């Protein structure tokens, strides 16, 4: 009987997939993986549904609100967006704001955090108190607008860069990280004759790539999604950022559909409001989504591996 049970067990194990045979799976392992797979599906499915709806059409949307498999591929929504005369200008504006803004963000945040991480910096606590104060209090929208107007930043792309040059929260993250670096790194560099700028850019930043990549990605997402300052300070429609233009397209189309001729417009164009909404979402997030895989490798790397050799 024992031999028979052992033979049956071996045959059952042989029928399992190879990746299961390589590891002794317990019931707890299977439950954990099942829960993780379920959560992954719950996370990915909304994005999957948005993507399919953006390629759908009015008839398909009328039949089903949730998509499991694609039934039709209609590029009307994307055509409507891409054929907007101001689309290319808005894209270039947003690209400039993202690249220039992120560069300035990193320059100001990293240098400021590095200086404030020095215990010998005079007035460090007073400066930090002033920085933290800005996280809880501000002058209000009207004084902010008047300040930008007095600085000549109305209808100026710098209005989407300079007022948000430093994010206080991100600076505190960098400051906390710099404080964890061993003092031996800087001391050895000073012995070799390096000054503070050389220490920052040749010693500190190379061992801070995971933190640097994370902060850069956060800033890039913020600058790419910039629309409020564009709406508030840009009276020239040719200077609107991409997000503000997409918002305007969606709002205008929904206002048109609120008229009596809405059904006729949808029938003639084949463009359902949900299609346009989902296409706007895809266009607005796609560049940042494509950026994530290139930054991901820095998130899991050890920060201090190989930085000090004893």
C-alpha positions as CSV (number, residue, x, y, z in Angstrom):
1,X,0.0,0.0,0.0
2,X,2.8,2.4,0.9
3,X,4.6,1.7,-2.4
4,X,1.3,2.3,-4.3
5,X,0.8,5.7,-2.5
6,X,4.4,6.7,-3.3
7,X,3.9,5.8,-7.0
8,X,0.7,7.8,-7.2
9,X,2.3,10.8,-5.5
10,X,5.2,10.7,-8.0
11,X,2.9,10.4,-11.0
12,X,0.9,13.4,-9.6
13,X,4.0,15.5,-9.2
14,X,5.2,14.6,-12.7
15,X,1.9,15.9,-14.1
16,X,2.5,19.3,-12.5
17,X,4.1,22.2,-14.4
18,X,7.9,22.4,-14.2
19,X,7.9,25.6,-12.2
20,X,5.7,24.0,-9.6
21,X,8.0,20.9,-9.4
22,X,11.1,23.0,-8.9
23,X,9.6,24.4,-5.7
24,X,7.8,22.7,-2.8
25,X,4.5,24.6,-2.9
26,X,2.5,24.6,0.4
27,X,-1.2,25.5,0.7
28,X,-0.1,28.9,2.2
29,X,2.1,29.6,-0.8
30,X,-0.8,28.8,-3.2
31,X,-3.2,31.1,-1.2
32,X,-0.7,33.9,-1.2
33,X,-0.1,33.7,-4.9
34,X,-3.8,33.4,-5.6
35,X,-4.5,36.6,-3.6
36,X,-1.6,38.5,-5.3
37,X,-2.8,37.4,-8.8
38,X,-6.4,38.5,-7.9
39,X,-5.1,41.9,-6.7
40,X,-3.0,42.3,-9.8
41,X,-6.0,41.6,-12.0
42,X,-8.1,44.1,-10.0
43,X,-5.3,46.7,-10.5
44,X,-4.7,46.1,-14.2
45,X,-8.3,45.6,-15.4
46,X,-9.4,49.3,-15.1
47,X,-6.5,50.3,-17.4
48,X,-7.3,47.5,-19.7
49,X,-10.9,48.6,-19.9
50,X,-10.0,52.2,-20.5
51,X,-7.7,51.2,-23.4
52,X,-10.4,49.0,-25.1
53,X,-13.1,51.7,-24.7
54,X,-10.8,54.3,-26.3
55,X,-10.7,52.1,-29.4
56,X,-14.5,51.4,-29.3
57,X,-17.4,53.1,-31.0
58,X,-20.8,54.4,-30.1
59,X,-22.6,51.2,-31.0
60,X,-20.3,49.0,-28.9
61,X,-20.4,51.3,-25.9
62,X,-24.2,51.3,-26.0
63,X,-24.2,47.5,-25.8
64,X,-21.6,47.1,-23.0
65,X,-20.0,49.4,-20.5
66,X,-17.3,46.9,-19.4
67,X,-15.0,45.3,-21.8
68,X,-13.4,41.9,-21.4
69,X,-12.5,41.3,-25.1
70,X,-12.1,43.9,-27.9
71,X,-15.1,43.9,-30.2
72,X,-14.1,46.7,-32.6
73,X,-11.1,49.0,-33.2
74,X,-12.2,52.5,-34.0
75,X,-9.6,55.3,-34.0
76,X,-12.1,58.1,-34.2
77,X,-11.3,59.5,-30.8
78,X,-7.6,59.5,-31.4
79,X,-8.1,61.1,-34.8
80,X,-10.3,63.8,-33.2
81,X,-7.5,64.6,-30.7
82,X,-4.5,64.4,-33.1
83,X,-6.3,66.5,-35.8
84,X,-6.7,69.4,-33.3
85,X,-4.6,72.2,-34.9
86,X,-3.1,73.1,-31.5
87,X,-2.2,69.5,-30.5
88,X,1.4,69.6,-31.7
89,X,2.1,73.1,-30.1
90,X,0.6,71.9,-26.8
91,X,2.7,68.7,-26.9
92,X,5.9,70.7,-27.5
93,X,4.9,73.1,-24.7
94,X,4.4,70.3,-22.3
95,X,7.6,68.6,-23.4
96,X,9.6,71.8,-22.8
97,X,8.0,72.3,-19.4
98,X,8.7,68.7,-18.5
99,X,12.4,68.6,-19.5
100,X,13.3,72.1,-18.4
101,X,11.1,72.0,-15.3
102,X,12.4,68.6,-14.1
103,X,16.0,69.7,-14.6
104,X,15.5,72.9,-12.6
105,X,13.5,70.9,-10.0
106,X,16.4,68.5,-9.5
107,X,19.0,71.2,-9.4
108,X,17.3,73.2,-6.8
109,X,16.1,70.3,-4.7
110,X,19.4,68.4,-4.6
111,X,21.6,71.4,-4.0
112,X,19.3,72.8,-1.3
113,X,18.9,69.4,0.4
114,X,22.7,68.8,0.3
115,X,23.4,72.2,1.9
116,X,20.8,71.7,4.6
117,X,22.1,68.3,5.4
118,X,25.3,69.8,6.8
119,X,25.1,70.1,10.6
120,X,27.6,73.0,10.5
121,X,25.5,75.2,8.1
122,X,24.6,78.4,10.0
123,X,20.9,79.1,10.5
124,X,20.0,75.6,9.2
125,X,17.1,75.1,11.6
126,X,15.7,78.6,10.8
127,X,15.8,77.9,7.1
128,X,14.2,74.5,7.6
129,X,11.5,76.0,9.7
130,X,10.8,78.5,6.9
131,X,10.7,75.7,4.3
132,X,8.3,73.5,6.4
133,X,6.1,76.6,7.0
134,X,5.3,76.8,3.3
135,X,3.9,73.2,3.4
136,X,1.0,74.4,5.6
137,X,0.5,78.1,4.7
138,X,0.4,80.2,1.5
139,X,-0.5,83.6,0.5
140,X,-3.7,82.6,-1.5
141,X,-4.6,82.6,-5.1
142,X,-5.1,86.4,-5.7
143,X,-1.7,87.4,-4.2
144,X,-0.1,84.6,-6.1
145,X,-1.6,85.8,-9.4
146,X,-0.6,89.4,-8.8
147,X,2.9,88.3,-8.0
148,X,3.2,86.4,-11.2
149,X,1.8,89.4,-13.1
150,X,4.2,91.8,-11.5
151,X,7.1,89.5,-12.5
152,X,5.9,89.5,-16.1
153,X,5.2,85.8,-16.2
154,X,1.7,86.0,-17.7
155,X,1.8,84.2,-21.1
156,X,5.3,83.0,-20.3
157,X,6.2,79.3,-20.2
158,X,8.4,80.0,-17.1
159,X,5.2,80.5,-15.1
160,X,4.8,76.7,-15.2
161,X,8.4,76.1,-14.1
162,X,9.6,78.8,-11.6
163,X,6.8,78.9,-9.1
164,X,7.1,75.1,-8.6
165,X,10.9,74.9,-8.8
166,X,11.2,73.1,-5.5
167,X,8.7,70.7,-3.9
168,X,9.2,70.9,-0.1
169,X,8.2,67.3,0.5
170,X,10.7,66.0,-2.1
171,X,13.4,68.2,-0.7
172,X,12.8,66.7,2.8
173,X,13.1,63.2,1.3
174,X,16.5,64.1,-0.3
175,X,17.6,65.8,2.9
176,X,16.8,62.7,5.0
177,X,18.6,60.5,2.5
178,X,21.8,62.7,2.4
179,X,21.9,62.5,6.2
180,X,22.2,58.7,6.0
181,X,25.3,58.8,3.9
182,X,28.5,57.8,5.7
183,X,30.7,60.8,6.7
184,X,33.7,58.8,5.4
185,X,32.6,59.4,1.8
186,X,33.0,63.2,2.1
187,X,36.0,63.1,4.4
188,X,38.0,60.9,1.9
189,X,37.1,63.2,-0.9
190,X,38.2,66.3,1.0
191,X,41.5,64.7,1.8
192,X,41.9,64.3,-2.0
193,X,41.3,68.0,-2.4
194,X,37.7,68.0,-3.6
195,X,35.4,71.0,-2.9
196,X,31.7,70.8,-1.9
197,X,30.4,71.0,-5.5
198,X,32.8,68.2,-6.6
199,X,31.7,66.1,-3.6
200,X,28.1,66.5,-4.5
201,X,28.3,65.7,-8.2
202,X,31.1,63.2,-8.2
203,X,30.7,61.4,-4.9
204,X,27.2,61.9,-3.4
205,X,25.0,61.8,-6.5
206,X,26.5,58.6,-8.1
207,X,25.7,56.6,-5.0
208,X,22.3,58.2,-4.8
209,X,20.9,57.0,-8.1
210,X,17.8,55.2,-6.7
211,X,16.8,58.3,-4.8
212,X,17.7,60.5,-7.7
213,X,15.7,58.4,-10.2
214,X,12.7,58.3,-7.9
215,X,12.6,62.1,-7.3
216,X,13.2,62.8,-11.0
217,X,10.3,60.6,-11.9
218,X,8.0,62.3,-9.4
219,X,9.0,65.7,-10.7
220,X,8.6,64.6,-14.4
221,X,5.1,63.3,-13.6
222,X,4.2,66.6,-11.9
223,X,5.5,68.7,-14.8
224,X,3.9,66.5,-17.5
225,X,0.5,66.8,-15.7
226,X,0.8,70.5,-15.3
227,X,-2.4,72.2,-16.4
228,X,-3.5,74.5,-13.6
229,X,-0.9,77.2,-14.1
230,X,-1.5,77.0,-17.9
231,X,-5.2,77.6,-17.5
232,X,-4.6,80.4,-14.9
233,X,-1.9,82.4,-16.5
234,X,-2.1,81.6,-20.3
235,X,-4.5,83.9,-22.2
236,X,-2.7,82.9,-25.4
237,X,-4.4,79.6,-26.5
238,X,-1.2,78.6,-28.4
239,X,0.7,78.4,-25.1
240,X,-1.6,76.0,-23.3
241,X,0.0,72.8,-22.1
242,X,-1.2,69.4,-23.4
243,X,-3.2,68.6,-20.3
244,X,-5.1,71.9,-20.5
245,X,-5.8,71.4,-24.2
246,X,-7.1,67.9,-23.7
247,X,-9.3,69.2,-20.9
248,X,-10.6,71.9,-23.2
249,X,-11.4,69.5,-26.0
250,X,-13.3,67.2,-23.7
251,X,-15.2,70.0,-22.1
252,X,-16.1,71.6,-25.4
253,X,-17.3,68.3,-26.9
254,X,-19.4,67.6,-23.9
255,X,-21.0,71.0,-24.1
256,X,-21.8,70.5,-27.7
257,X,-23.4,67.1,-26.9
258,X,-25.6,68.8,-24.2
259,X,-27.5,70.6,-27.0
260,X,-30.6,69.2,-28.8
261,X,-28.6,68.0,-31.7
262,X,-26.4,65.7,-29.5
263,X,-27.8,62.4,-31.0
264,X,-27.3,63.7,-34.5
265,X,-23.7,64.7,-33.8
266,X,-22.9,61.3,-32.3
267,X,-24.6,59.5,-35.2
268,X,-22.7,61.5,-37.8
269,X,-19.3,61.5,-36.2
270,X,-19.5,58.1,-34.5
271,X,-17.6,59.7,-31.5
272,X,-19.1,58.8,-28.2
273,X,-18.2,61.0,-25.2
274,X,-16.8,58.0,-23.3
275,X,-14.6,57.2,-26.2
276,X,-13.1,60.7,-26.2
277,X,-12.7,60.6,-22.4
278,X,-10.8,57.3,-22.5
279,X,-8.6,58.4,-25.4
280,X,-7.7,61.6,-23.5
281,X,-6.7,59.5,-20.6
282,X,-4.5,57.3,-22.7
283,X,-2.8,60.2,-24.5
284,X,-2.2,62.0,-21.3
285,X,-0.6,59.1,-19.4
286,X,1.1,57.1,-22.2
287,X,4.5,59.0,-22.3
288,X,4.9,58.7,-18.5
289,X,3.9,55.0,-18.6
290,X,6.6,54.4,-21.2
291,X,9.2,56.2,-19.0
292,X,8.6,53.9,-16.0
293,X,10.4,50.8,-17.3
294,X,13.6,52.8,-17.8
295,X,13.5,54.1,-14.3
296,X,12.4,50.9,-12.6
297,X,15.9,49.3,-12.4
298,X,17.1,52.0,-10.0
299,X,14.3,51.5,-7.4
300,X,15.5,48.1,-6.2
301,X,19.2,48.6,-6.3
302,X,21.2,49.0,-3.1
303,X,22.1,52.6,-2.5
304,X,25.4,52.1,-0.7
305,X,26.7,48.9,-2.3
306,X,30.3,49.4,-3.2
307,X,30.4,53.1,-2.2
308,X,32.9,52.5,0.6
309,X,35.7,50.0,0.5
310,X,37.5,49.2,3.7
